[in-house]
Amino acid sequence: EKYEQNVNAAFRFRKTFWKIEETESIEPEGAETVEERNETCYNMGDAATYGTAETIRYRYRQNRKDAWKMALKNRKEMNPRFQWKLSDIFETQEVWEQAYTKAKAAVEGLKTLEGTLKISAAQLKAGLDQIYQATEQVELVYLYASLFKSGDNGDPEAQRLEGRAMSLYVELSAVLSFVDPEILSIPKEMLDTWIQLPEMGEYRHILEDTDRMRAHTLPAEQEKLLAQLSDAAGAPDDAFTMLESVDMTFPDITGEDGKPASLTHGTYGLYRDSRSRSVRKEAFETYHGEFQRYINTLAALYGGQVKLDEYFAKAKGFDSSLEKSLYANNVPVSVYDSLVEAIHGGLPIMERYLQLRKKVLGLSELHMYDLYCPMVENVDYDIELEDCKALVKKALAPLGEEYAGLLDKAYGEQWMDVYENKGKTTGAFSCGVYGVHPYVLLNFKGTLDDVFTLVHEMGHSIHSYLSNTRQPTAYQDYVIFVAEVASTCNEALLMEYLLSVTTDKKERAYLINHFLEQFRGTLYRQTMFAEFELEANEMTRRGEGTTADALCA
């Protein structure tokens, strides 16, 4: 605490760009960063060297880049202050074990419901009440184990817990396989009458959706067989996670200073954005070269997943895995087709943007490793975690005081797991936990992208929190079709705020460049992924196979 007071009191320089507060701390050369000193191996020297604010900004920026070159720590070496607080779900693993036992007993108790749901509306409601109570118990057990494992996918204890929890989830699915067939065995006229009863209000939409799925619901025994297959069906994804997050390592590359730099999933984005073309080229080729080494394994895993998707679609009576995927959210295939058609129509605009990027960067040929670096010179953005959180809160002020209070709650109660460590799941995600609060996984590196990642994931998290605190268990989980609305809205608010407080032409150009990249990455690239996935499934349906050569053709 004394160290933090001294640093914050002695080294404060005005940085007007983001207009977050009256002053912002910028660490001098020789200092560890206040909130990350135990987290990212910062130890830059022994003495503080003073100069102009701009000089210190440059040194600080360079020191941050140097810090990320260090080897990743094991999770147990990380500062727990910046890790999510799973004890909010279960205080200890012993408590988890007790909850697991109770959840398993609750699942076993659901077996007595078979044959009772169709007797009367009262018994149907009572049965659904019991089902969702048991489901909530199982989900808490599973989510704790899943989040525990996401922190370090190589931790044997985490693997063990997650494996047991997944098996329990599969058991729950198998036990409940009779529910939809039994509900649909109720004469439709009678079921429609029951649905409209006041006491069935909580389950009205669920029952109407079950009725909508009538044509794709199998007899109970067949549904049970499909449910029992779900654990094994997760093998391709599990294998990829272990390969990517645990087993795969990358050789060092040469940094901008000519010294060896550590390449990880987390630092790849930093080097990919480098202004030095040789650095980003080497980072791109080294990073993807490691995936290239396993290209046939990856193709086999992906091909297995595609075959599973097609199998489940056929088993359920759908024309394609695309139709099955969309049908669950009541979305017609025409919506997907319209999206792809619209993006194809917008390709000339994307081509103009890429030509502009090529021209501004002064390149004779544009490569993949040239798509992410800033087009505007002499503008760099580095941000500490605390300043990042303050910026996000200011940008989201239009959403009101309650929203701001929830951000403070998330920041103060350790909803987030902030920094990269060995074995940690890559990228970022938000996970709602009913009855507790959401959790957010980050791999924070202090870049502008990280600010947008935080504001995006907080959009998911507060959406989840508000849904969880206002909806019963049956409706707390929003569908994937609307899941990105809150998160992308937050990104738009952040960009609007940044542009509103920025007058410098270069800084505005830098932000607009970033905004254009969001359109390329979110709209165009995600649609490209979706189209690729459709073509891979079509190849499987045509019997062509999904080998590495075929997928890369």
C-alpha positions in Angstrom: 0.0 0.0 0.0 2.8 2.4 0.8 4.4 1.6 -2.5 1.2 2.4 -4.4 0.8 5.7 -2.5 4.3 6.8 -3.3 4.1 5.9 -7.0 0.7 7.5 -7.5 1.8 10.6 -5.7 5.2 11.0 -7.3 4.6 10.1 -10.9 1.5 11.8 -12.3 1.4 13.3 -15.7 -1.5 14.8 -17.6 -2.7 12.9 -20.6 -5.7 14.7 -22.0 -6.6 12.3 -24.8 -9.0 10.1 -22.9 -10.3 12.8 -20.4 -11.0 10.1 -17.8 -10.0 12.1 -14.7 -7.9 15.1 -13.6 -4.7 13.1 -13.7 -3.5 9.7 -14.8 -0.6 7.8 -13.5 2.2 7.0 -15.9 4.9 4.8 -14.5 8.5 6.0 -14.9 11.3 3.9 -16.2 12.4 1.7 -13.3 9.0 1.2 -11.7 6.7 -1.8 -11.7 3.1 -1.0 -12.6 0.9 -0.6 -9.5 -1.8 -3.1 -10.2 0.2 -5.5 -12.3 3.6 -5.8 -10.6 2.9 -9.3 -9.3 1.1 -10.3 -12.5 3.2 -9.6 -15.5 6.8 -9.9 -14.2 7.4 -6.1 -14.5 10.8 -5.1 -13.1 12.3 -2.5 -15.3 15.2 -1.2 -13.3 16.3 0.3 -10.0 16.1 4.1 -10.5 13.4 6.5 -11.8 14.5 8.6 -14.7 12.6 11.7 -15.3 11.9 13.6 -18.5 8.9 15.1 -20.4 5.6 13.5 -20.1 5.8 12.4 -23.8 9.3 10.8 -23.1 8.0 8.9 -20.1 4.9 7.8 -22.1 7.3 6.4 -24.7 9.4 4.6 -22.1 6.3 3.3 -20.3 4.9 2.0 -23.6 8.2 0.3 -24.4 8.4 -1.1 -20.9 5.0 -2.6 -21.3 6.0 -4.2 -24.5 9.2 -5.6 -22.9 7.1 -7.0 -20.0 5.0 -9.1 -22.3 8.1 -10.7 -23.8 8.6 -12.6 -20.5 7.6 -16.2 -20.2 4.1 -17.0 -19.0 3.6 -17.8 -15.3 1.8 -20.8 -13.9 -1.6 -19.9 -12.6 -0.6 -20.5 -9.0 2.1 -17.8 -9.4 -0.4 -15.1 -10.4 -1.8 -12.5 -8.2 -5.2 -13.7 -7.0 -6.4 -10.1 -6.9 -6.8 -10.2 -10.7 -8.4 -13.7 -10.8 -12.1 -14.3 -10.7 -13.6 -15.3 -7.3 -15.0 -18.7 -7.8 -15.7 -19.0 -4.1 -18.8 -16.9 -4.7 -20.2 -20.1 -6.3 -18.8 -22.6 -3.8 -16.5 -21.5 -0.9 -14.3 -24.5 -1.3 -14.0 -27.7 -3.3 -15.4 -29.6 -0.3 -18.5 -27.5 -0.6 -18.5 -28.2 -4.4 -18.4 -32.0 -3.6 -21.4 -31.6 -1.3 -23.3 -29.7 -4.0 -22.3 -32.4 -6.5 -23.8 -35.1 -4.3 -27.0 -33.2 -3.8 -27.3 -32.4 -7.6 -26.7 -36.1 -8.4 -29.5 -37.0 -6.0 -31.8 -34.4 -7.6 -31.1 -35.9 -11.0 -31.9 -39.3 -9.8 -35.2 -38.0 -8.3 -36.3 -36.8 -11.7 -36.7 -40.4 -12.9 -39.9 -40.6 -10.8 -41.6 -37.9 -13.0 -41.8 -40.1 -16.1 -45.4 -40.8 -16.9 -46.8 -38.1 -14.5 -46.5 -35.0 -16.6 -49.4 -35.9 -18.8 -51.8 -36.6 -16.0 -52.9 -33.0 -15.3 -51.9 -29.4 -15.7 -51.0 -29.3 -12.0 -48.7 -32.3 -12.3 -47.1 -30.9 -15.4 -46.3 -27.6 -13.6 -45.0 -29.5 -10.5 -42.9 -31.6 -12.7 -41.4 -28.6 -14.5 -40.7 -26.9 -11.2 -38.7 -29.9 -10.0 -36.9 -30.2 -13.3 -35.7 -26.6 -13.3 -34.7 -26.8 -9.6 -32.5 -29.8 -10.4 -31.2 -28.2 -13.5 -30.1 -25.1 -11.6 -28.2 -27.3 -9.1 -26.4 -29.2 -11.9 -25.5 -26.0 -13.7 -23.9 -24.5 -10.7 -21.8 -27.6 -10.2 -20.9 -27.7 -13.9 -20.1 -23.9 -14.3 -17.8 -23.9 -11.3 -15.8 -26.8 -12.7 -15.8 -25.3 -16.2 -14.6 -21.9 -15.0 -12.0 -23.6 -12.8 -10.7 -25.5 -15.8 -10.7 -22.4 -18.1 -8.2 -20.7 -15.7 -5.8 -23.5 -16.5 -6.8 -26.2 -18.9 -3.7 -28.2 -17.9 -4.6 -28.5 -14.2 -5.3 -32.2 -13.5 -7.6 -31.4 -10.6 -9.6 -29.0 -12.8 -9.8 -31.6 -15.5 -11.1 -34.1 -13.0 -13.8 -31.8 -11.7 -14.9 -30.7 -15.1 -15.1 -34.3 -16.4 -17.3 -35.3 -13.5 -19.5 -32.3 -13.9 -19.9 -32.9 -17.6 -20.9 -36.5 -17.0 -23.5 -35.3 -14.5 -24.8 -32.9 -17.1 -25.1 -35.7 -19.7 -26.9 -37.8 -17.1 -29.3 -35.0 -16.5 -30.0 -34.7 -20.3 -30.5 -38.5 -20.6 -32.9 -38.6 -17.6 -34.9 -35.7 -19.1 -35.1 -37.2 -22.5 -38.7 -38.4 -21.8 -40.0 -34.9 -21.1 -40.6 -33.5 -24.6 -42.1 -36.7 -26.0 -44.4 -37.0 -23.0 -45.6 -33.4 -23.3 -46.2 -33.9 -26.9 -48.2 -37.1 -26.2 -50.8 -34.9 -24.5 -53.6 -34.3 -27.0 -52.9 -31.0 -28.7 -56.2 -29.5 -27.9 -55.8 -30.3 -24.2 -52.2 -29.1 -24.2 -53.3 -25.8 -25.7 -55.9 -25.4 -23.0 -53.3 -26.2 -20.2 -50.9 -23.7 -21.7 -53.4 -20.8 -21.3 -54.1 -21.5 -17.6 -52.9 -18.7 -15.4 -50.8 -21.0 -13.2 -48.9 -22.2 -16.3 -47.8 -18.6 -17.2 -44.2 -19.2 -16.1 -43.8 -22.1 -18.6 -46.1 -20.8 -21.4 -43.4 -19.9 -23.9 -41.4 -23.1 -23.1 -44.4 -25.3 -23.8 -45.3 -23.4 -27.0 -41.7 -23.8 -28.1 -41.9 -27.5 -27.3 -45.0 -27.8 -29.4 -43.2 -26.0 -32.3 -40.5 -28.7 -32.1 -43.1 -31.5 -32.5 -41.9 -32.5 -36.0 -38.3 -32.9 -34.8 -38.9 -34.6 -31.5 -38.2 -38.3 -31.4 -39.6 -41.1 -29.2 -38.3 -41.1 -25.7 -35.8 -43.9 -26.1 -34.3 -42.4 -29.2 -34.0 -39.0 -27.5 -32.3 -40.7 -24.6 -29.7 -42.3 -26.9 -28.9 -38.9 -28.5 -28.6 -37.4 -25.0 -26.2 -40.1 -23.9 -24.0 -39.4 -26.9 -23.5 -35.7 -26.0 -20.5 -36.3 -23.8 -18.6 -38.2 -26.5 -19.8 -35.7 -29.1 -17.8 -33.0 -27.2 -14.5 -34.9 -27.9 -13.4 -32.8 -31.0 -13.8 -29.6 -29.1 -12.1 -31.0 -25.9 -9.2 -32.2 -28.0 -8.7 -28.9 -29.7 -8.8 -27.0 -26.4 -6.1 -29.2 -24.9 -4.0 -29.0 -28.0 -4.3 -25.2 -28.4 -4.4 -24.0 -24.7 -2.1 -26.6 -23.1 0.1 -28.6 -25.4 0.9 -26.0 -28.1 3.8 -23.7 -27.5 5.5 -21.2 -29.8 9.2 -20.4 -30.3 10.4 -16.8 -29.6 10.4 -14.2 -32.3 12.6 -11.1 -32.8 11.0 -8.0 -31.2 11.1 -4.5 -32.4 14.3 -3.9 -30.4 16.0 -6.9 -32.1 15.9 -9.0 -28.9 14.1 -12.4 -28.4 10.4 -11.9 -27.6 8.0 -14.5 -26.1 5.2 -15.5 -28.4 2.0 -16.7 -26.8 -1.7 -16.7 -27.7 -2.0 -13.5 -25.7 1.0 -11.6 -27.1 0.4 -12.6 -30.7 -2.1 -9.8 -31.1 0.5 -7.3 -29.9 3.0 -8.4 -32.4 0.4 -8.7 -35.2 -0.3 -5.0 -34.6 3.3 -4.0 -34.7 4.4 -1.1 -36.9 7.4 -3.1 -37.9 6.5 -5.3 -40.8 9.2 -7.8 -40.1 7.9 -8.3 -36.6 4.3 -8.8 -37.6 5.3 -11.0 -40.5 7.5 -13.2 -38.2 4.8 -13.3 -35.6 2.1 -14.3 -38.1 4.2 -17.0 -39.7 5.5 -18.4 -36.4 2.1 -18.4 -34.7 0.2 -19.9 -37.7 3.1 -22.1 -38.5 2.6 -23.9 -35.2 -1.0 -24.6 -36.2 0.3 -25.7 -39.7 2.3 -28.4 -38.0 -0.9 -30.0 -36.8 -3.0 -29.2 -39.9 -4.1 -32.8 -40.6 -5.0 -33.3 -36.9 -7.0 -30.1 -36.8 -8.8 -31.0 -40.1 -9.7 -34.4 -38.7 -11.0 -32.9 -35.5 -13.0 -30.3 -37.4 -14.2 -32.9 -39.9 -15.4 -35.1 -36.9 -17.4 -32.1 -35.5 -19.0 -31.5 -38.9 -20.0 -35.1 -39.2 -21.5 -35.0 -35.7 -23.5 -31.9 -36.6 -24.9 -33.6 -39.7 -25.7 -36.7 -37.8 -27.7 -34.9 -35.2 -29.5 -32.9 -37.9 -30.5 -36.1 -39.8 -31.5 -37.8 -36.6 -33.8 -35.0 -35.7 -35.4 -34.8 -39.2 -33.8 -31.6 -40.4 -32.7 -31.0 -44.0 -29.3 -29.7 -42.9 -27.2 -28.8 -39.8 -27.8 -25.2 -40.7 -31.5 -25.5 -40.5 -31.2 -27.4 -37.1 -28.9 -24.8 -35.7 -31.2 -21.9 -36.6 -34.5 -23.7 -35.8 -33.7 -23.8 -32.1 -34.0 -20.0 -32.0 -37.0 -20.0 -34.4 -34.8 -18.3 -37.1 -35.6 -19.2 -40.8 -32.7 -20.2 -43.1 -33.6 -17.2 -45.3 -32.1 -14.9 -42.6 -28.8 -16.6 -43.0 -29.0 -16.5 -46.8 -29.9 -12.8 -46.7 -26.9 -12.0 -44.5 -24.5 -13.7 -46.8 -26.0 -12.0 -49.8 -25.8 -8.6 -48.2 -22.2 -9.1 -47.3 -21.4 -10.2 -50.8 -23.0 -7.1 -52.0 -20.8 -5.0 -49.7 -17.5 -6.6 -50.8 -16.6 -3.7 -53.2 -16.6 -1.4 -50.1 -14.3 -3.8 -48.3 -12.0 -4.0 -51.4 -11.8 -0.1 -51.4 -10.8 -0.2 -47.8 -8.1 -2.8 -48.4 -6.8 -0.8 -51.3 -6.7 2.3 -49.1 -4.8 0.3 -46.4 -2.3 -0.9 -48.9 -1.7 2.7 -50.2 -1.4 4.3 -46.8 1.0 1.6 -45.6 3.1 2.1 -48.8 3.0 -1.6 -49.7 3.2 -3.2 -53.1 1.4 -6.3 -51.9 -1.0 -6.6 -48.9 -0.7 -9.8 -46.8 -2.7 -11.1 -43.9 -0.2 -9.8 -41.4 -0.7 -6.3 -42.8 -4.4 -6.2 -41.9 -4.2 -5.3 -38.2 -1.5 -2.7 -37.7 -2.7 0.9 -37.4 -2.7 2.9 -40.6 -2.0 6.2 -38.7 1.6 6.9 -37.6 2.8 8.3 -34.3 -0.3 7.4 -32.4 0.1 4.6 -29.8 -2.4 3.6 -27.1 -1.4 1.8 -23.9 -3.7 1.7 -20.9 -3.6 0.4 -17.4 -6.4 -1.9 -16.1 -7.8 0.7 -13.7 -7.9 3.4 -16.3 -9.4 1.0 -18.8 -12.2 0.3 -16.3 -12.8 4.0 -15.7 -12.9 4.6 -19.4 -15.5 1.9 -19.9 -17.6 3.3 -17.1 -17.6 6.8 -18.6 -18.4 5.6 -22.1 -21.4 3.6 -20.8 -22.8 6.5 -18.7 -25.8 6.9 -21.2 -27.1 3.5 -19.9 -27.8 5.1 -16.5 -26.9 4.9 -12.9 -28.0 1.4 -12.3 -25.7 0.2 -15.1 -22.8 2.2 -13.7 -23.4 0.6 -10.3 -23.3 -2.8 -11.8 -20.0 -2.0 -13.4 -18.6 -1.0 -10.0 -20.0 -4.2 -8.6 -18.2 -6.3 -11.3 -14.9 -4.4 -10.8 -15.0 -4.6 -7.0 -16.2 -8.2 -6.6 -13.7 -9.9 -8.9 -16.0 -11.0 -11.6 -13.1 -10.9 -14.0 -10.0 -13.1 -14.6 -7.7 -10.5 -16.1 -4.3 -11.7 -17.2 -2.9 -14.5 -19.3 -1.2 -17.5 -17.7 -0.1 -20.9 -18.8 -2.9 -23.1 -19.8 -5.6 -20.4 -19.6 -8.4 -20.4 -22.2 -7.5 -18.0 -25.0 -9.5 -15.0 -26.1 -12.3 -13.7 -23.9 -15.8 -14.7 -22.8 -18.6 -13.9 -20.3 -20.4 -16.7 -18.4 -23.6 -16.0 -16.5 -24.1 -18.0 -13.3 -27.7 -18.0 -12.1 -28.1 -17.0 -8.5 -24.5 -15.7 -8.2 -23.2 -13.3 -10.9 -21.5 -13.5 -14.3 -17.8 -14.2 -14.8 -15.6 -12.6 -17.4 -12.4 -14.2 -18.8 -9.9 -11.8 -20.3 -6.3 -11.9 -21.5 -5.6 -8.3 -20.9 -2.5 -6.6 -22.5 -3.3 -2.9 -22.1 -4.2 -2.1 -25.7 -7.2 -0.3 -27.4 -8.5 -3.8 -28.4 -8.5 -4.8 -24.7 -10.7 -1.7 -23.9 -13.2 -2.8 -26.5 -13.0 -6.4 -25.3 -13.8 -5.3 -21.7 -16.7 -3.1 -22.8 -18.0 -6.0 -25.0 -17.8 -8.6 -22.4 -19.3 -6.4 -19.8 -22.2 -6.0 -22.2 -22.8 -9.7 -22.0 -22.2 -9.9 -18.3 -24.7 -7.1 -17.3 -27.2 -8.5 -19.8 -26.8 -11.8 -18.0 -27.0 -10.2 -14.5 -30.2 -8.3 -15.3 -31.7 -11.4 -16.9 -30.7 -13.6 -14.0 -32.1 -11.2 -11.4 -35.4 -10.6 -13.2 -36.2 -13.9 -14.8 -36.9 -17.4 -13.4 -34.5 -20.2 -14.1 -36.4 -21.3 -17.1 -35.9 -18.0 -18.9 -32.7 -16.5 -17.6 -30.5 -17.7 -20.5 -31.0 -15.5 -23.6 -30.8 -17.1 -27.0 -27.7 -16.9 -29.2 -29.5 -14.9 -31.9 -29.8 -11.8 -29.6 -26.7 -12.5 -27.4 -24.4 -10.0 -29.2 -26.8 -7.1 -29.2 -25.8 -5.8 -25.7 -22.1 -6.3 -26.3 -21.9 -4.6 -29.7 -24.1 -1.8 -28.5 -21.5 -1.2 -25.8 -18.7 -1.1 -28.4 -20.6 1.5 -30.4 -21.1 3.6 -27.2 -17.4 3.4 -26.4 -16.4 4.5 -29.9 -18.9 7.4 -29.8 -17.5 8.5 -26.5 -13.9 8.3 -27.6 -14.6 10.3 -30.8 -16.5 12.9 -28.8 -13.6 13.7 -26.5 -10.9 13.6 -29.1 -10.0 16.6 -31.2 -6.5 15.7 -32.5 -6.8 14.8 -36.2 -4.4 11.9 -36.0 -6.0 10.5 -32.9 -9.4 10.7 -34.5 -8.1 9.0 -37.6 -6.6 6.3 -35.4 -10.0 5.7 -33.8 -11.9 5.7 -37.1 -9.3 3.2 -38.5 -10.1 1.0 -35.4 -13.9 1.4 -36.1 -13.4 0.3 -39.7 -11.5 -2.7 -38.4 -14.4 -3.6 -36.2 -16.7 -3.7 -39.3 -14.2 -5.8 -41.1 -13.6 -8.2 -38.2 -17.2 -8.4 -36.8 -19.4 -8.1 -39.9 -17.4 -9.3 -42.8 -15.1 -11.9 -41.2 -17.8 -13.5 -39.0 -20.0 -13.9 -42.0 -17.0 -15.4 -43.9 -16.7 -17.9 -41.0 -20.4 -18.8 -41.3 -20.1 -19.3 -45.0 -17.0 -21.4 -44.6 -18.9 -23.6 -42.1 -21.8 -24.0 -44.4 -19.5 -25.1 -47.2 -17.7 -27.6 -45.0 -21.1 -29.1 -44.0 -22.2 -29.2 -47.6 -18.9 -31.0 -48.6 -19.7 -33.6 -45.9 -23.2 -34.0 -47.2 -21.9 -34.5 -50.7 -19.5 -37.2 -49.4 -16.4 -35.2 -50.4 -14.7 -35.3 -47.0 -13.1 -32.4 -45.1 -9.4 -33.1 -45.4 -6.8 -30.4 -44.9 -6.3 -30.1 -48.6 -10.0 -30.0 -49.3 -10.7 -27.3 -46.7 -7.8 -25.2 -47.9 -8.7 -25.5 -51.6 
